[in-house]
């Protein structure tokens, strides 16, 4: 599932390509056809993201809400747009580009009040200017749930997925199973800005890079190993491989139906 930096990249891209001008909106697949007809030719006023949710605002009170889920993709290219193929849920056509949405978990037309209700259910987003690290700390510090659970709970912290969870816990030497209420405040005060910096870097680069320069395997004459997201990582999807810091074999297990990765030495 795409993590928060991917949605913020999409929002910035759509803001640049479509916002402040009329957009042709259609649903070749038909599942969004009635809503598309209401929007067709209207001005997209703003594109923004909160966590893993994407919002396109039209007119005074209409918002397209998209959640990509596990299989959704939102791709764009220069005009002319080809004939629609396959299960194409939504197509935007602007002055110079078009964008196609396929396979999302959610694609719906909402009012601003309904969007507000969604955002109120979400935790603070490290990539938004209104990120409130204190609010996240209040939730974590009161909870007996493991940090591995809390960091991916979108009601606690919006936008963090499996990669950022694994890498943030490693960078701060934390056992994934430590209860939230056992985390000391000083550690959280270091984690929060580190997470913001990592995710902002992900927005800029379009990939997740978490390895500090001093741990880059190329400095030891080893080949760089990039994960499928295109970046260099410490433990995510590196089960059975040596830790880049201590050499211990990286371990994996299933936690809340998701794969969890950690170093048993660095994260004792």
LUMSE-543591 format. One record per residue: x, z, y of N, C-alpha, C in turn; residue in one letter. Coordinates in steps of 0.2 Angstrom, whole numbers, padded with zeros to 4 digits, always signed. Layout:
BEGIN
XZYXZYXZYA ...
***
This chain:
BEGIN
+0004+0000-0006+0000+0000+0000+0004+0000+0006X +0003-0004+0011+0007-0004+0017+0007+0002+0021X +0013+0004+0023+0013+0011+0027+0012+0009+0034X +0012+0015+0038+0009+0015+0045+0013+0010+0049X +0020+0009+0048+0024+0005+0053+0021-0003+0052X +0019-0005+0046+0016-0011+0045+0010-0013+0049X +0006-0008+0049-0001-0009+0053+0001-0009+0061X +0006-0005+0063+0008-0005+0070+0011-0012+0072X +0015-0015+0067+0018-0021+0069+0012-0026+0069X +0007-0026+0065+0002-0031+0065-0002-0030+0072X -0003-0024+0074-0007-0023+0080-0003-0026+0086X +0003-0025+0086+0008-0028+0092+0007-0035+0091X +0008-0038+0085+0008-0045+0085+0001-0048+0087X -0005-0045+0085-0011-0047+0087-0013-0046+0094X -0010-0041+0097-0011-0040+0104-0007-0046+0108X -0001-0048+0106+0002-0053+0109-0001-0060+0108X -0004-0061+0102-0007-0068+0101-0014-0069+0103X -0018-0063+0103-0025-0064+0104-0028-0060+0109X -0025-0055+0111-0029-0050+0116-0029-0054+0123X -0034-0052+0127-0035-0054+0134-0038-0061+0134X -0040-0064+0129-0042-0071+0129-0048-0072+0123X -0052-0077+0124-0057-0078+0119-0054-0080+0112X -0057-0078+0107-0055-0079+0100-0060-0082+0096X -0059-0087+0092-0064-0090+0087-0064-0085+0081X -0069-0083+0079-0069-0078+0073-0074-0081+0068X -0072-0082+0062-0076-0084+0056-0074-0080+0050X -0078-0081+0045-0077-0078+0038-0079-0083+0033X -0074-0087+0031-0075-0093+0027-0077-0090+0020X -0076-0084+0018-0078-0081+0012-0085-0080+0012X -0088-0078+0018-0095-0076+0019-0096-0069+0020X -0092-0064+0017-0093-0057+0017-0093-0054+0024X -0090-0057+0029-0090-0055+0035-0094-0059+0040X -0098-0064+0038-0101-0069+0042-0105-0067+0047X -0110-0062+0046-0114-0060+0051-0110-0057+0057X -0106-0053+0055-0102-0050+0061-0097-0055+0064X -0094-0059+0061-0090-0064+0064-0094-0068+0069X -0101-0070+0067-0105-0074+0072-0106-0070+0078X -0106-0063+0078-0107-0059+0084-0101-0060+0088X -0095-0060+0085-0089-0060+0089-0086-0067+0091X -0088-0072+0088-0085-0078+0089-0086-0080+0096X -0080-0082+0099-0079-0084+0106-0078-0078+0111X -0079-0072+0109-0078-0066+0113-0071-0065+0114X -0069-0061+0120-0062-0059+0121-0060-0053+0117X -0055-0053+0114-0052-0047+0111-0048-0043+0116X -0051-0038+0117-0048-0034+0123-0042-0030+0121X -0041-0028+0115-0036-0024+0113-0035-0024+0105X -0029-0023+0103-0027-0022+0095-0023-0016+0095X -0025-0011+0091-0021-0005+0090-0022-0003+0083X -0017+0002+0081-0017+0005+0074-0017+0013+0075X -0020+0016+0070-0020+0023+0069-0018+0024+0062X -0013+0026+0060-0011+0027+0053-0011+0021+0049X -0015+0020+0044-0015+0014+0040-0022+0010+0042X -0024+0011+0048-0031+0008+0050-0029+0003+0056X -0032-0003+0056-0031-0007+0061-0037-0009+0065X -0037-0009+0072-0043-0009+0076-0042-0015+0081X -0047-0020+0081-0048-0025+0086-0054-0024+0090X -0053-0023+0096-0058-0021+0101-0061-0028+0104X -0068-0029+0104-0071-0034+0108-0076-0032+0112X -0076-0034+0118-0082-0032+0123-0082-0025+0124X -0088-0023+0126-0089-0016+0128-0089-0011+0122X -0092-0013+0116-0093-0008+0111-0093-0011+0104X -0089-0016+0103-0088-0019+0096-0081-0019+0094X -0080-0016+0088-0073-0015+0085-0072-0018+0078X -0068-0022+0076-0066-0024+0069-0062-0019+0067X -0064-0016+0061-0060-0011+0058-0057-0014+0051X -0050-0013+0050-0047-0016+0044-0043-0011+0041X -0044-0010+0035-0039-0006+0030-0037-0011+0025X -0030-0012+0025-0028-0017+0020-0028-0014+0013X -0028-0008+0012-0028-0005+0005-0022-0008+0001X -0022-0008-0006-0017-0010-0010-0015-0018-0010X -0021-0022-0009-0020-0029-0010-0021-0033-0003X -0023-0030+0002-0024-0034+0008-0018-0037+0011X -0019-0043+0014-0014-0046+0018-0017-0049+0025X -0013-0049+0030-0015-0052+0037-0009-0056+0039X -0010-0062+0038-0004-0067+0040-0006-0071+0046X -0001-0074+0050-0003-0078+0055+0002-0084+0055X +0000-0089+0059+0005-0095+0060+0002-0099+0066X +0006-0104+0068+0004-0108+0073-0001-0113+0071X -0005-0115+0076-0010-0120+0075-0007-0127+0074X -0010-0131+0071-0017-0131+0068-0018-0127+0062X -0023-0124+0061-0025-0120+0055-0027-0125+0049X -0025-0123+0043-0027-0128+0038-0034-0126+0036X -0037-0130+0032-0043-0129+0029-0043-0122+0025X -0048-0118+0026-0048-0112+0022-0048-0113+0015X -0044-0108+0011-0044-0108+0004-0044-0101+0001X -0047-0101-0005-0048-0094-0008-0052-0090-0005X -0051-0083-0006-0056-0078-0003-0053-0076+0003X -0055-0080+0008-0053-0078+0015-0058-0074+0019X -0057-0068+0020-0062-0063+0023-0063-0065+0030X -0058-0066+0034-0058-0066+0041-0053-0071+0044X -0055-0075+0048-0050-0079+0052-0051-0079+0059X -0045-0077+0063-0045-0078+0070-0042-0084+0072X -0044-0088+0077-0041-0093+0080-0040-0092+0087X -0034-0092+0090-0033-0091+0097-0030-0098+0100X -0027-0097+0106-0025-0103+0109-0019-0106+0106X -0014-0103+0103-0008-0105+0100-0008-0104+0092X -0011-0098+0090-0010-0096+0083-0017-0095+0080X -0017-0094+0073-0022-0092+0069-0020-0086+0065X -0024-0082+0062-0023-0076+0058-0028-0076+0053X -0026-0075+0046-0030-0075+0041-0030-0068+0037X -0035-0065+0036-0036-0059+0032-0039-0060+0025X -0035-0057+0020-0037-0058+0013-0037-0051+0009X -0041-0050+0005-0041-0044+0001-0041-0037+0003X -0044-0036+0009-0043-0029+0012-0048-0025+0008X -0047-0018+0009-0051-0013+0006-0057-0013+0011X -0056-0013+0017-0061-0013+0022-0060-0018+0028X -0066-0021+0029-0066-0026+0035-0073-0025+0038X -0074-0022+0043-0081-0020+0045-0081-0020+0053X -0087-0021+0055-0089-0021+0063-0092-0015+0064X -0088-0011+0069-0091-0004+0071-0092-0004+0078X -0095+0002+0080-0095+0004+0087-0090+0008+0089X -0088+0009+0095-0083+0013+0097-0084+0021+0095X -0090+0023+0095-0092+0029+0092-0090+0030+0085X -0091+0025+0081-0090+0025+0074-0082+0025+0073X -0079+0021+0077-0071+0021+0077-0069+0028+0078X -0072+0031+0083-0069+0038+0085-0070+0043+0080X -0076+0042+0076-0077+0046+0070-0071+0046+0065X -0069+0039+0064-0064+0038+0059-0057+0041+0061X -0056+0040+0068-0050+0043+0070-0050+0051+0070X -0055+0054+0071-0056+0061+0071-0055+0064+0064X -0056+0060+0059-0054+0062+0052-0047+0061+0050X -0043+0058+0054-0036+0056+0053-0032+0062+0056X -0026+0063+0053-0021+0067+0056-0017+0063+0062X -0013+0067+0065-0009+0063+0070-0004+0058+0067X -0003+0052+0071+0000+0047+0069+0007+0047+0073X +0013+0047+0069+0019+0048+0072+0021+0042+0076X +0018+0036+0076+0019+0030+0080+0015+0030+0086X +0010+0034+0087+0006+0034+0093+0009+0039+0098X +0008+0037+0105+0010+0041+0110+0007+0048+0110X +0001+0049+0107-0002+0055+0107+0000+0059+0101X +0005+0057+0097+0007+0061+0091+0008+0069+0093X +0005+0073+0089+0005+0080+0090+0008+0083+0084X +0015+0084+0084+0018+0088+0079+0016+0095+0078X +0014+0098+0083+0011+0105+0083+0005+0105+0078X +0001+0101+0079-0006+0100+0075-0004+0099+0068X +0001+0095+0066+0003+0094+0059+0006+0100+0057X +0010+0104+0060+0013+0110+0058+0008+0115+0056X +0003+0116+0061-0002+0121+0059-0006+0119+0053X -0007+0113+0051-0010+0112+0044-0005+0113+0039X +0001+0111+0039+0006+0112+0034+0007+0119+0033X +0008+0123+0038+0011+0130+0038+0005+0134+0035X -0001+0132+0035-0006+0136+0032-0008+0134+0025X -0005+0129+0022-0007+0127+0016-0002+0129+0010X -0006+0130+0004-0002+0131-0002+0000+0125-0006X -0003+0119-0004-0001+0113-0007+0006+0111-0006X +0009+0107-0011+0016+0105-0011+0016+0100-0005X +0023+0100-0002+0024+0096+0003+0023+0088+0001X +0024+0087-0005+0023+0080-0008+0016+0078-0007X +0011+0083-0007+0004+0081-0006+0003+0081+0001X +0005+0086+0005+0003+0086+0012+0006+0080+0016X +0012+0078+0015+0014+0072+0019+0011+0066+0018X +0007+0065+0012+0003+0059+0011-0004+0060+0012X -0006+0066+0014-0013+0067+0016-0015+0064+0023X -0019+0059+0023-0020+0056+0029-0024+0060+0034X -0027+0065+0032-0030+0070+0036-0025+0075+0040X -0019+0075+0037-0014+0080+0039-0009+0075+0044X -0007+0070+0041-0002+0066+0044-0004+0058+0043X -0006+0054+0048-0008+0048+0047-0002+0043+0047X -0002+0038+0042+0002+0033+0042+0008+0034+0037X +0009+0040+0034+0015+0041+0030+0013+0039+0023X +0017+0035+0019+0015+0033+0013+0021+0035+0008X +0021+0032+0002+0026+0035-0003+0033+0034-0001X +0035+0029+0002+0042+0028+0004+0044+0033+0009X +0041+0033+0015+0043+0038+0020+0042+0045+0017X +0038+0047+0013+0037+0054+0010+0044+0055+0006X +0045+0051+0001+0051+0052-0003+0058+0053+0002X +0058+0048+0006+0064+0048+0010+0065+0054+0015X +0059+0056+0018+0060+0061+0023+0061+0068+0019X +0058+0069+0013+0060+0075+0009+0067+0075+0007X +0070+0069+0006+0077+0069+0004+0082+0070+0010X +0080+0067+0015+0084+0068+0021+0085+0075+0024X +0080+0079+0022+0080+0086+0024+0081+0091+0018X +0083+0088+0012+0085+0093+0007+0079+0097+0004X +0073+0094+0004+0067+0098+0002+0065+0096-0005X +0064+0101-0009+0060+0100-0016+0053+0098-0014X +0051+0092-0017+0044+0090-0016+0039+0095-0017X +0040+0099-0022+0035+0104-0024+0034+0110-0020X +0039+0111-0015+0038+0117-0011+0032+0118-0007X +0028+0123-0007+0022+0124-0004+0023+0123+0004X +0018+0120+0007+0018+0119+0014+0020+0126+0018X +0016+0131+0016+0017+0137+0019+0024+0141+0018X +0028+0138+0014+0035+0140+0013+0040+0137+0017X +0038+0131+0020+0042+0127+0025+0044+0131+0031X +0050+0132+0033+0051+0136+0039+0051+0131+0045X +0049+0134+0051+0048+0131+0057+0054+0127+0059X +0060+0129+0059+0065+0125+0061+0066+0119+0057X +0065+0119+0051+0065+0113+0047+0060+0108+0049X +0054+0110+0050+0049+0105+0053+0051+0103+0059X +0054+0107+0064+0055+0104+0070+0061+0099+0070X +0065+0099+0064+0070+0093+0063+0066+0087+0060X +0062+0089+0055+0058+0083+0052+0054+0079+0056X +0050+0082+0061+0045+0078+0065+0049+0073+0069X +0054+0074+0073+0057+0069+0077+0060+0064+0072X +0063+0066+0066+0066+0061+0062+0061+0056+0059X +0055+0059+0057+0050+0054+0055+0048+0049+0060X +0047+0052+0066+0045+0047+0072+0051+0042+0072X +0057+0044+0072+0063+0039+0073+0063+0034+0067X +0062+0036+0061+0062+0032+0055+0056+0027+0056X +0050+0029+0058+0045+0024+0058+0045+0020+0064X +0048+0022+0069+0049+0017+0075+0054+0012+0073X +0059+0014+0069+0064+0009+0067+0061+0004+0062X +0056+0006+0058+0052+0002+0054+0048-0003+0057X +0045-0001+0063+0041-0006+0067+0046-0011+0070X +0052-0009+0072+0056-0014+0075+0059-0019+0070X +0061-0016+0064+0065-0020+0060+0060-0024+0055X +0054-0021+0054+0050-0024+0049+0052-0022+0042X +0055-0017+0041+0057-0014+0034+0059-0007+0035X +0060-0003+0030+0061+0004+0030+0068+0005+0028X +0072+0007+0033+0079+0009+0031+0080+0016+0033X +0082+0020+0028+0083+0027+0029+0090+0030+0028X +0094+0026+0025+0101+0029+0023+0106+0029+0030X +0108+0035+0030+0113+0036+0036+0119+0032+0035X +0123+0030+0041+0129+0026+0040+0134+0029+0035X +0135+0036+0035+0140+0039+0031+0139+0038+0024X +0132+0037+0022+0130+0037+0015+0129+0029+0013X +0131+0025+0017+0130+0018+0015+0135+0016+0009X +0132+0014+0004+0136+0012-0002+0141+0007-0001X +0140+0003+0004+0146-0002+0005+0152+0001+0008X +0152+0007+0011+0158+0011+0013+0162+0013+0007X +0159+0013+0001+0162+0015-0005+0164+0009-0009X +0163+0003-0006+0165-0003-0010+0159-0004-0015X +0153-0001-0015+0148-0003-0019+0143-0008-0016X +0140-0011-0020+0135-0016-0017+0129-0013-0015X +0126-0015-0009+0120-0012-0006+0114-0013-0010X +0110-0009-0011+0104-0009-0015+0098-0008-0011X +0094-0014-0010+0088-0013-0005+0082-0013-0010X +0077-0009-0007+0071-0009-0011+0066-0015-0010X +0061-0015-0013+0056-0021-0012+0054-0022-0005X +0054-0016-0001+0052-0017+0006+0058-0020+0011X +0063-0021+0008+0069-0024+0011+0074-0020+0014X +0073-0013+0014+0078-0009+0017+0082-0005+0012X +0087-0001+0015+0091+0003+0010+0088+0010+0010X +0087+0013+0004+0084+0019+0004+0088+0024-0001X +0087+0031+0000+0090+0036-0004+0087+0036-0011X +0081+0037-0012+0078+0039-0018+0072+0035-0020X +0069+0032-0016+0062+0028-0017+0064+0023-0022X +0061+0023-0028+0061+0018-0033+0069+0017-0036X +0072+0023-0035+0079+0023-0038+0080+0027-0044X +0074+0028-0047+0075+0033-0053+0080+0030-0058X +0084+0035-0061+0089+0033-0066+0096+0031-0063X +0096+0030-0056+0102+0028-0053+0105+0034-0049X +0112+0033-0048+0115+0039-0045+0113+0040-0038X +0112+0047-0036+0111+0048-0029+0117+0046-0025X +0115+0043-0019+0120+0040-0014+0125+0046-0011X +0122+0052-0012+0126+0058-0009+0130+0061-0014X +0127+0063-0019+0130+0068-0024+0131+0065-0031X +0128+0059-0032+0129+0056-0039+0125+0058-0044X +0121+0063-0043+0116+0065-0048+0111+0060-0049X +0108+0059-0056+0103+0054-0057+0097+0056-0054X +0094+0051-0050+0088+0052-0046+0082+0052-0052X +0078+0057-0050+0072+0058-0055+0066+0055-0052X +0061+0054-0057+0054+0052-0055+0049+0056-0059X +0043+0057-0056+0037+0059-0060+0031+0057-0056X +0025+0058-0059+0019+0056-0056+0016+0062-0053X +0014+0061-0047+0011+0067-0042+0005+0064-0039X -0001+0067-0040-0007+0065-0037-0008+0057-0038X -0006+0055-0044-0007+0048-0046-0002+0043-0043X +0003+0046-0040+0008+0041-0036+0015+0043-0039X +0019+0039-0039+0026+0040-0041+0030+0044-0036X +0033+0049-0038+0037+0053-0034+0045+0053-0036X +0049+0052-0031+0056+0052-0032+0060+0057-0029X +0065+0060-0032+0069+0065-0028+0076+0066-0032X +0081+0069-0029+0087+0071-0032+0087+0078-0033X +0088+0080-0040+0087+0087-0041+0093+0092-0039X +0098+0088-0036+0104+0092-0033+0103+0093-0026X +0102+0087-0022+0102+0087-0015+0095+0091-0013X +0090+0091-0017+0083+0093-0015+0082+0099-0020X +0087+0104-0021+0086+0109-0026+0081+0114-0022X 
***
